Amino acid sequence: MKKQVIFTFLFLGLITALTQAQTPQTVGPEKGALVIVGGGNITPDIWGRFIELAGGVANAKIVVIPTAGEDSSATRTPRELEQLRGLGVKNLTILHTRDPKVANQESFVAPLRSATGVWFVGGRHWRLADSYLNTLSHKEFKAVLERGGVIGGTSAGATILGSFMVRGDTKGNSIMVGDHTQGLDFIHNVTIDQHFLRRNRQFDLVDVIKAHPELLGIAIDESTAIVVQQNTFDVIGNSYVGIYEANQIASSAKYPSGQNSTGGPFYFIGKGQKFDLKARKVISQAPARPNEPAK
């Protein structure tokens, strides 16, 4: 009987250890950072933060991936590469393939093994999923973060960084949940939308979160970014980020007139604010506006 009890405890301990090893300890990357941009013009403070996280102008080794674009645009020099070059970054590499077999080759991933930063250009994120998901390239993207590097992207290059992709249908980006939903999962249990206010997409994530209440929805406007490190992100850029969470949506539906409600089905956070991804709450308020007393 005593042996059986000891065996049971050992077995339960082993199961617990294996579960903890497989469960991500943080929502965002445990090491390194993500710079996730909602599309549009990338502001100097966003580029500055990305370059800083990649090691600074002198030390950054950045791989730019244009695969989300059309075939013609994917073979041209990406605008972002020119912008990074104009900011003084010298060590820049373009990496592109449409073939996951190529993305699995050692020779293809060689530039990623010394990279301090990776940037995903916009377009259609299902092209990125078809090319890189679960390949050796995908493994090496993760390795960039594990070395303390940074991965960034804009528009489609933003949505691919989450675990669940909206607007990933090959028939068109107006379909919220389509034939491609698996992202690269650098930020867990999160779906990312982009061009949030610019394209009047404020309510598009509501039904997605109703159907997938385990997800946190983050919608990012143009010229705006979130910088994710472990369990927090902060907002930089010119506009706002929308937060969609199942309890918020349920409360909004329960009190449609606003009585005792926490507000609408989503809420805004802006430049200077920080968000706790694990607790799913704002942890610092935006700084006071000029001539406005701090709260």
Contacts in CASP RR format, 6 or more apart in sequence:
PFRMAT RR
TARGET T0000
AUTHOR 0000-0000-0000
METHOD contacts of the structure
MODEL  1
MKKQVIFTFLFLGLITALTQAQTPQTVGPEKGALVIVGGGNITPDIWGRF
IELAGGVANAKIVVIPTAGEDSSATRTPRELEQLRGLGVKNLTILHTRDP
KVANQESFVAPLRSATGVWFVGGRHWRLADSYLNTLSHKEFKAVLERGGV
IGGTSAGATILGSFMVRGDTKGNSIMVGDHTQGLDFIHNVTIDQHFLRRN
RQFDLVDVIKAHPELLGIAIDESTAIVVQQNTFDVIGNSYVGIYEANQIA
SSAKYPSGQNSTGGPFYFIGKGQKFDLKARKVISQAPARPNEPAK
24 30 0 8 1.000
24 188 0 8 1.000
26 230 0 8 1.000
26 231 0 8 1.000
26 277 0 8 1.000
26 278 0 8 1.000
27 187 0 8 1.000
27 188 0 8 1.000
27 189 0 8 1.000
27 190 0 8 1.000
27 230 0 8 1.000
27 231 0 8 1.000
27 277 0 8 1.000
27 278 0 8 1.000
28 34 0 8 1.000
28 186 0 8 1.000
28 187 0 8 1.000
28 188 0 8 1.000
28 228 0 8 1.000
28 229 0 8 1.000
28 230 0 8 1.000
28 231 0 8 1.000
28 277 0 8 1.000
29 145 0 8 1.000
29 151 0 8 1.000
29 186 0 8 1.000
29 187 0 8 1.000
29 228 0 8 1.000
29 229 0 8 1.000
29 230 0 8 1.000
30 146 0 8 1.000
30 230 0 8 1.000
31 145 0 8 1.000
31 146 0 8 1.000
31 147 0 8 1.000
31 148 0 8 1.000
31 149 0 8 1.000
32 53 0 8 1.000
32 145 0 8 1.000
32 146 0 8 1.000
32 147 0 8 1.000
32 148 0 8 1.000
32 149 0 8 1.000
32 150 0 8 1.000
32 229 0 8 1.000
33 53 0 8 1.000
33 145 0 8 1.000
33 148 0 8 1.000
33 149 0 8 1.000
33 150 0 8 1.000
33 151 0 8 1.000
33 227 0 8 1.000
33 228 0 8 1.000
33 229 0 8 1.000
34 145 0 8 1.000
34 150 0 8 1.000
34 151 0 8 1.000
34 152 0 8 1.000
34 161 0 8 1.000
34 186 0 8 1.000
34 187 0 8 1.000
34 226 0 8 1.000
34 227 0 8 1.000
34 228 0 8 1.000
34 229 0 8 1.000
34 233 0 8 1.000
35 46 0 8 1.000
35 49 0 8 1.000
35 50 0 8 1.000
35 53 0 8 1.000
35 150 0 8 1.000
35 151 0 8 1.000
35 152 0 8 1.000
35 153 0 8 1.000
35 225 0 8 1.000
35 226 0 8 1.000
35 227 0 8 1.000
35 228 0 8 1.000
36 152 0 8 1.000
36 153 0 8 1.000
36 158 0 8 1.000
36 161 0 8 1.000
36 187 0 8 1.000
36 192 0 8 1.000
36 218 0 8 1.000
36 220 0 8 1.000
36 225 0 8 1.000
36 226 0 8 1.000
36 227 0 8 1.000
36 228 0 8 1.000
37 46 0 8 1.000
37 152 0 8 1.000
37 153 0 8 1.000
37 154 0 8 1.000
37 155 0 8 1.000
37 158 0 8 1.000
37 194 0 8 1.000
37 220 0 8 1.000
37 224 0 8 1.000
37 225 0 8 1.000
38 154 0 8 1.000
38 155 0 8 1.000
38 158 0 8 1.000
38 194 0 8 1.000
38 195 0 8 1.000
38 196 0 8 1.000
38 220 0 8 1.000
38 221 0 8 1.000
38 222 0 8 1.000
38 223 0 8 1.000
38 224 0 8 1.000
38 225 0 8 1.000
39 122 0 8 1.000
39 154 0 8 1.000
39 155 0 8 1.000
39 158 0 8 1.000
39 194 0 8 1.000
39 195 0 8 1.000
39 220 0 8 1.000
39 222 0 8 1.000
39 223 0 8 1.000
40 154 0 8 1.000
40 155 0 8 1.000
40 195 0 8 1.000
40 198 0 8 1.000
40 222 0 8 1.000
40 223 0 8 1.000
41 222 0 8 1.000
41 223 0 8 1.000
42 80 0 8 1.000
42 83 0 8 1.000
42 154 0 8 1.000
42 223 0 8 1.000
42 225 0 8 1.000
43 223 0 8 1.000
43 236 0 8 1.000
43 237 0 8 1.000
43 238 0 8 1.000
45 236 0 8 1.000
45 237 0 8 1.000
46 223 0 8 1.000
46 225 0 8 1.000
46 236 0 8 1.000
46 237 0 8 1.000
47 83 0 8 1.000
47 84 0 8 1.000
47 87 0 8 1.000
48 87 0 8 1.000
49 225 0 8 1.000
49 227 0 8 1.000
49 236 0 8 1.000
50 117 0 8 1.000
50 119 0 8 1.000
50 150 0 8 1.000
50 152 0 8 1.000
51 57 0 8 1.000
51 60 0 8 1.000
51 84 0 8 1.000
51 87 0 8 1.000
51 89 0 8 1.000
53 117 0 8 1.000
53 149 0 8 1.000
53 150 0 8 1.000
53 227 0 8 1.000
54 60 0 8 1.000
54 61 0 8 1.000
54 62 0 8 1.000
54 89 0 8 1.000
54 116 0 8 1.000
54 117 0 8 1.000
54 149 0 8 1.000
54 150 0 8 1.000
55 116 0 8 1.000
55 149 0 8 1.000
57 87 0 8 1.000
57 88 0 8 1.000
57 89 0 8 1.000
59 116 0 8 1.000
60 89 0 8 1.000
60 91 0 8 1.000
60 116 0 8 1.000
60 117 0 8 1.000
61 91 0 8 1.000
61 93 0 8 1.000
61 114 0 8 1.000
61 115 0 8 1.000
61 116 0 8 1.000
61 117 0 8 1.000
62 84 0 8 1.000
62 89 0 8 1.000
62 91 0 8 1.000
62 92 0 8 1.000
62 93 0 8 1.000
62 115 0 8 1.000
62 116 0 8 1.000
62 117 0 8 1.000
62 118 0 8 1.000
62 119 0 8 1.000
63 92 0 8 1.000
63 93 0 8 1.000
63 94 0 8 1.000
63 95 0 8 1.000
63 111 0 8 1.000
63 112 0 8 1.000
63 115 0 8 1.000
63 117 0 8 1.000
63 118 0 8 1.000
63 119 0 8 1.000
64 78 0 8 1.000
64 80 0 8 1.000
64 81 0 8 1.000
64 84 0 8 1.000
64 92 0 8 1.000
64 93 0 8 1.000
64 94 0 8 1.000
64 95 0 8 1.000
64 118 0 8 1.000
64 119 0 8 1.000
64 121 0 8 1.000
65 94 0 8 1.000
65 95 0 8 1.000
65 96 0 8 1.000
65 118 0 8 1.000
65 119 0 8 1.000
65 120 0 8 1.000
65 121 0 8 1.000
65 128 0 8 1.000
66 73 0 8 1.000
66 74 0 8 1.000
66 75 0 8 1.000
66 76 0 8 1.000
66 78 0 8 1.000
66 94 0 8 1.000
66 96 0 8 1.000
66 121 0 8 1.000
67 74 0 8 1.000
67 96 0 8 1.000
67 97 0 8 1.000
67 98 0 8 1.000
67 120 0 8 1.000
67 121 0 8 1.000
67 127 0 8 1.000
67 128 0 8 1.000
67 131 0 8 1.000
67 132 0 8 1.000
68 74 0 8 1.000
68 120 0 8 1.000
68 121 0 8 1.000
68 122 0 8 1.000
68 123 0 8 1.000
68 124 0 8 1.000
68 125 0 8 1.000
68 127 0 8 1.000
68 128 0 8 1.000
68 155 0 8 1.000
68 156 0 8 1.000
68 157 0 8 1.000
68 160 0 8 1.000
69 121 0 8 1.000
69 122 0 8 1.000
69 123 0 8 1.000
69 124 0 8 1.000
69 127 0 8 1.000
69 156 0 8 1.000
70 123 0 8 1.000
71 98 0 8 1.000
74 96 0 8 1.000
75 96 0 8 1.000
77 94 0 8 1.000
78 94 0 8 1.000
78 121 0 8 1.000
79 121 0 8 1.000
80 119 0 8 1.000
80 121 0 8 1.000
80 154 0 8 1.000
81 92 0 8 1.000
81 94 0 8 1.000
84 92 0 8 1.000
84 119 0 8 1.000
85 92 0 8 1.000
93 111 0 8 1.000
93 115 0 8 1.000
95 108 0 8 1.000
95 111 0 8 1.000
95 112 0 8 1.000
95 137 0 8 1.000
97 103 0 8 1.000
97 108 0 8 1.000
97 131 0 8 1.000
98 127 0 8 1.000
98 130 0 8 1.000
98 131 0 8 1.000
99 131 0 8 1.000
100 130 0 8 1.000
100 131 0 8 1.000
100 132 0 8 1.000
100 133 0 8 1.000
100 135 0 8 1.000
102 108 0 8 1.000
103 109 0 8 1.000
103 131 0 8 1.000
103 132 0 8 1.000
103 135 0 8 1.000
103 136 0 8 1.000
103 137 0 8 1.000
103 138 0 8 1.000
104 135 0 8 1.000
104 136 0 8 1.000
104 137 0 8 1.000
105 136 0 8 1.000
106 136 0 8 1.000
108 136 0 8 1.000
108 137 0 8 1.000
109 136 0 8 1.000
109 137 0 8 1.000
109 140 0 8 1.000
112 118 0 8 1.000
112 137 0 8 1.000
112 140 0 8 1.000
112 141 0 8 1.000
112 143 0 8 1.000
112 144 0 8 1.000
113 140 0 8 1.000
113 143 0 8 1.000
115 144 0 8 1.000
115 149 0 8 1.000
116 144 0 8 1.000
116 147 0 8 1.000
116 148 0 8 1.000
116 149 0 8 1.000
116 150 0 8 1.000
117 144 0 8 1.000
117 149 0 8 1.000
117 150 0 8 1.000
117 151 0 8 1.000
117 152 0 8 1.000
118 141 0 8 1.000
118 144 0 8 1.000
118 150 0 8 1.000
118 151 0 8 1.000
118 152 0 8 1.000
119 151 0 8 1.000
119 152 0 8 1.000
119 153 0 8 1.000
120 128 0 8 1.000
120 151 0 8 1.000
120 152 0 8 1.000
120 153 0 8 1.000
120 154 0 8 1.000
120 156 0 8 1.000
120 157 0 8 1.000
120 158 0 8 1.000
120 160 0 8 1.000
120 161 0 8 1.000
121 153 0 8 1.000
121 154 0 8 1.000
121 157 0 8 1.000
122 153 0 8 1.000
122 154 0 8 1.000
122 155 0 8 1.000
122 156 0 8 1.000
122 157 0 8 1.000
123 155 0 8 1.000
123 156 0 8 1.000
123 157 0 8 1.000
124 156 0 8 1.000
124 168 0 8 1.000
124 170 0 8 1.000
124 173 0 8 1.000
125 156 0 8 1.000
125 157 0 8 1.000
125 159 0 8 1.000
125 160 0 8 1.000
125 165 0 8 1.000
125 167 0 8 1.000
125 168 0 8 1.000
125 180 0 8 1.000
125 183 0 8 1.000
126 165 0 8 1.000
126 168 0 8 1.000
126 169 0 8 1.000
126 170 0 8 1.000
126 179 0 8 1.000
126 180 0 8 1.000
127 156 0 8 1.000
128 156 0 8 1.000
128 157 0 8 1.000
128 160 0 8 1.000
128 184 0 8 1.000
129 160 0 8 1.000
129 165 0 8 1.000
129 168 0 8 1.000
129 180 0 8 1.000
129 182 0 8 1.000
129 183 0 8 1.000
129 184 0 8 1.000
130 180 0 8 1.000
131 137 0 8 1.000
132 138 0 8 1.000
132 141 0 8 1.000
132 184 0 8 1.000
133 182 0 8 1.000
133 183 0 8 1.000
133 184 0 8 1.000
138 184 0 8 1.000
141 151 0 8 1.000
141 184 0 8 1.000
141 186 0 8 1.000
142 186 0 8 1.000
144 150 0 8 1.000
144 151 0 8 1.000
145 151 0 8 1.000
145 186 0 8 1.000
151 161 0 8 1.000
151 186 0 8 1.000
152 158 0 8 1.000
152 161 0 8 1.000
153 160 0 8 1.000
153 161 0 8 1.000
154 194 0 8 1.000
155 194 0 8 1.000
155 195 0 8 1.000
156 194 0 8 1.000
158 192 0 8 1.000
158 194 0 8 1.000
158 220 0 8 1.000
159 165 0 8 1.000
159 166 0 8 1.000
159 167 0 8 1.000
159 168 0 8 1.000
159 183 0 8 1.000
159 191 0 8 1.000
159 192 0 8 1.000
159 193 0 8 1.000
159 194 0 8 1.000
160 183 0 8 1.000
160 184 0 8 1.000
161 183 0 8 1.000
161 184 0 8 1.000
161 186 0 8 1.000
161 187 0 8 1.000
161 192 0 8 1.000
162 183 0 8 1.000
162 184 0 8 1.000
162 185 0 8 1.000
162 186 0 8 1.000
162 187 0 8 1.000
162 188 0 8 1.000
162 190 0 8 1.000
162 191 0 8 1.000
162 192 0 8 1.000
163 182 0 8 1.000
163 183 0 8 1.000
163 185 0 8 1.000
163 187 0 8 1.000
163 188 0 8 1.000
163 189 0 8 1.000
163 190 0 8 1.000
163 191 0 8 1.000
163 215 0 8 1.000
164 181 0 8 1.000
164 182 0 8 1.000
164 183 0 8 1.000
164 189 0 8 1.000
164 190 0 8 1.000
164 191 0 8 1.000
164 212 0 8 1.000
164 215 0 8 1.000
165 180 0 8 1.000
165 181 0 8 1.000
165 182 0 8 1.000
165 183 0 8 1.000
165 191 0 8 1.000
166 176 0 8 1.000
166 177 0 8 1.000
166 181 0 8 1.000
166 191 0 8 1.000
166 192 0 8 1.000
166 193 0 8 1.000
166 204 0 8 1.000
166 205 0 8 1.000
166 208 0 8 1.000
167 173 0 8 1.000
167 174 0 8 1.000
167 175 0 8 1.000
167 176 0 8 1.000
167 193 0 8 1.000
168 175 0 8 1.000
168 178 0 8 1.000
168 179 0 8 1.000
168 180 0 8 1.000
168 181 0 8 1.000
169 175 0 8 1.000
169 177 0 8 1.000
169 178 0 8 1.000
169 179 0 8 1.000
169 180 0 8 1.000
170 179 0 8 1.000
170 180 0 8 1.000
171 179 0 8 1.000
176 204 0 8 1.000
176 205 0 8 1.000
176 207 0 8 1.000
176 208 0 8 1.000
177 208 0 8 1.000
177 211 0 8 1.000
187 228 0 8 1.000
187 277 0 8 1.000
189 214 0 8 1.000
189 215 0 8 1.000
189 216 0 8 1.000
190 215 0 8 1.000
190 216 0 8 1.000
190 217 0 8 1.000
190 218 0 8 1.000
190 277 0 8 1.000
191 205 0 8 1.000
191 208 0 8 1.000
191 209 0 8 1.000
191 212 0 8 1.000
191 215 0 8 1.000
191 216 0 8 1.000
191 217 0 8 1.000
191 218 0 8 1.000
192 217 0 8 1.000
192 218 0 8 1.000
192 219 0 8 1.000
192 220 0 8 1.000
193 201 0 8 1.000
193 204 0 8 1.000
193 205 0 8 1.000
193 217 0 8 1.000
193 218 0 8 1.000
193 219 0 8 1.000
193 220 0 8 1.000
194 219 0 8 1.000
194 220 0 8 1.000
194 222 0 8 1.000
195 201 0 8 1.000
195 221 0 8 1.000
195 222 0 8 1.000
196 202 0 8 1.000
196 219 0 8 1.000
196 220 0 8 1.000
196 221 0 8 1.000
196 222 0 8 1.000
196 239 0 8 1.000
196 240 0 8 1.000
196 241 0 8 1.000
196 242 0 8 1.000
197 221 0 8 1.000
197 222 0 8 1.000
197 239 0 8 1.000
197 240 0 8 1.000
198 221 0 8 1.000
198 222 0 8 1.000
201 219 0 8 1.000
202 219 0 8 1.000
202 242 0 8 1.000
202 266 0 8 1.000
203 265 0 8 1.000
203 266 0 8 1.000
204 219 0 8 1.000
205 217 0 8 1.000
205 219 0 8 1.000
205 244 0 8 1.000
205 266 0 8 1.000
206 244 0 8 1.000
206 249 0 8 1.000
206 265 0 8 1.000
206 266 0 8 1.000
208 215 0 8 1.000
208 217 0 8 1.000
208 244 0 8 1.000
209 215 0 8 1.000
209 217 0 8 1.000
209 244 0 8 1.000
209 245 0 8 1.000
209 246 0 8 1.000
209 249 0 8 1.000
210 246 0 8 1.000
210 249 0 8 1.000
213 246 0 8 1.000
214 246 0 8 1.000
216 243 0 8 1.000
216 244 0 8 1.000
216 245 0 8 1.000
216 277 0 8 1.000
216 280 0 8 1.000
217 242 0 8 1.000
217 243 0 8 1.000
217 244 0 8 1.000
217 245 0 8 1.000
218 226 0 8 1.000
218 241 0 8 1.000
218 242 0 8 1.000
218 243 0 8 1.000
218 244 0 8 1.000
219 241 0 8 1.000
219 242 0 8 1.000
219 244 0 8 1.000
219 266 0 8 1.000
220 226 0 8 1.000
220 241 0 8 1.000
220 242 0 8 1.000
221 239 0 8 1.000
221 240 0 8 1.000
221 241 0 8 1.000
222 239 0 8 1.000
223 237 0 8 1.000
223 238 0 8 1.000
223 239 0 8 1.000
224 235 0 8 1.000
224 236 0 8 1.000
224 237 0 8 1.000
224 238 0 8 1.000
224 239 0 8 1.000
224 240 0 8 1.000
224 241 0 8 1.000
224 270 0 8 1.000
224 271 0 8 1.000
225 235 0 8 1.000
225 236 0 8 1.000
225 237 0 8 1.000
226 233 0 8 1.000
226 234 0 8 1.000
226 235 0 8 1.000
226 236 0 8 1.000
226 241 0 8 1.000
226 275 0 8 1.000
227 233 0 8 1.000
227 234 0 8 1.000
227 236 0 8 1.000
228 277 0 8 1.000
231 276 0 8 1.000
231 277 0 8 1.000
231 278 0 8 1.000
232 274 0 8 1.000
232 275 0 8 1.000
232 276 0 8 1.000
232 277 0 8 1.000
232 283 0 8 1.000
233 274 0 8 1.000
233 275 0 8 1.000
233 277 0 8 1.000
234 272 0 8 1.000
234 273 0 8 1.000
234 274 0 8 1.000
234 275 0 8 1.000
235 241 0 8 1.000
235 269 0 8 1.000
235 270 0 8 1.000
235 271 0 8 1.000
235 272 0 8 1.000
235 273 0 8 1.000
235 274 0 8 1.000
235 275 0 8 1.000
236 271 0 8 1.000
236 272 0 8 1.000
237 271 0 8 1.000
238 271 0 8 1.000
239 270 0 8 1.000
240 268 0 8 1.000
240 269 0 8 1.000
240 270 0 8 1.000
241 268 0 8 1.000
241 269 0 8 1.000
241 270 0 8 1.000
242 266 0 8 1.000
242 267 0 8 1.000
242 268 0 8 1.000
242 269 0 8 1.000
243 266 0 8 1.000
243 267 0 8 1.000
243 268 0 8 1.000
243 269 0 8 1.000
243 275 0 8 1.000
243 280 0 8 1.000
243 282 0 8 1.000
244 265 0 8 1.000
244 266 0 8 1.000
245 280 0 8 1.000
248 262 0 8 1.000
248 263 0 8 1.000
248 264 0 8 1.000
248 265 0 8 1.000
248 266 0 8 1.000
248 267 0 8 1.000
249 265 0 8 1.000
249 266 0 8 1.000
251 261 0 8 1.000
251 262 0 8 1.000
251 263 0 8 1.000
252 261 0 8 1.000
252 262 0 8 1.000
252 263 0 8 1.000
252 264 0 8 1.000
252 265 0 8 1.000
253 265 0 8 1.000
254 261 0 8 1.000
255 261 0 8 1.000
258 264 0 8 1.000
269 275 0 8 1.000
269 282 0 8 1.000
269 286 0 8 1.000
270 286 0 8 1.000
271 286 0 8 1.000
272 284 0 8 1.000
272 286 0 8 1.000
272 287 0 8 1.000
273 282 0 8 1.000
273 284 0 8 1.000
273 285 0 8 1.000
273 286 0 8 1.000
274 282 0 8 1.000
274 283 0 8 1.000
274 284 0 8 1.000
275 281 0 8 1.000
275 282 0 8 1.000
275 283 0 8 1.000
276 282 0 8 1.000
276 283 0 8 1.000
285 295 0 8 1.000
287 294 0 8 1.000
288 294 0 8 1.000
288 295 0 8 1.000
END
